[in-house]
């Protein structure tokens, strides 16, 4: 048959005499096929739950490791904040006094140095505490519709573009 030509006669539908299609399968085959599809669906669900369990486990291990490192950095901040102040102030003030600086300027320089070191240690601690947020787990639970934090994803940058984009209607998954 050439392109654009119509077949002659009435259209043939499956299941009618002279049609191209076969008759519907018997009821027991249909039930068996539905059962197989149900088992396949259950298997896929079990696999998805196992993957989510593995994700949560890995995310908690990362959070546990980050907590230890964060506490170590917090300890460094405390150590540099307390002992660094005493040691650097004593040595620095003595050295700056010999160079002819006043007490006020010598103490100010020592305090500035110790505050910079304490700030770096505090930044390191906050960096590792950020890993305790379980971001990957939250993201996956949000995609499944099980966790919603005020209508936005945990890891989405807040650059002002989210207010202009419409949110997905209820019942539709977010991409």
Buried (B, 14 or more C-beta within 10 A) or exposed (E): EEEEEEEEEEEEEEEEEEEEEEEEEEEEEEEEEEEEEEEEEEEEEEEEEEEBEEBBEEBEEBBEEBBEBBEBBBEBBBEBBEEBBEEBBEEBBEEBEEEEBEEEEBBEBBBEBBBEBBEBBBEBBEEBBEBBBBBBBBBBBBEEEEBEEEEBBBEEEEEEEEEEEEEEEEEEEEE
